[in-house]
Amino acid sequence: MPQLNPAPWFAILFFSWLVFAIIVPPKVLAHIFPNEPTPQSTEKPQTESWSWPWQ
């Protein structure tokens, strides 16, 4: 069974990781959210207990 020449496979691996490490992160980090998150209030809402009509 013939052995594969590792030279082209290493170059493909190296350049694909180069793309993932250099080109993709700035594109992902440049993403902006359409709506900025608003801070929630720290007050706990007043809840009432249910009165079950069948008990």
N, C-alpha and C positions, 0 to 999 in steps of 0.2 A: 504494500500500500504506500503510495507516494506521500512524502511529507510536504506540508504547505510551507511556502516561503513566508516567514514572519514579517518581512519588511513592509509590504503594502498594508497588512492588517494592523501593524503597530502605528503606521501613519494615519490610517483611518480612525483608529481609536484615539490617537493623540489630537487630531484636528476636531473630532466630534466633541471631545472633552474641552477643547479650547473654545469652541462655539458655546458650549453650555456654561463655561466659567467666565467668559468675557462679554459675549454679545447678549445673552439672554437676561442676566440679572438687571442691567440698567433698564431694559424694557419692562420687566416685571415691577421694579421699584418706581417707575414713572407712572404707574397706574394710579389714578385718583378715584376716590369713591364719589358717586353722584350726590350722596347725602352724608353730611358730616354727622357723627353720632352726637346725640344730645345727652348731657348728664342727667341721670335719674335723681329724683328727690330721695333724700334719706329718711323721710317720714314714712312710718309704717301705716298702710291704709287701715282705716277702722272697719273691722269686719263684725258682722252680727251672726249669731248662731241661727241655724234654720229651725223653724218650728214645723215638724213633720205632721201634716194633717191626718195621717192614717195611724198614728200611735196614740 
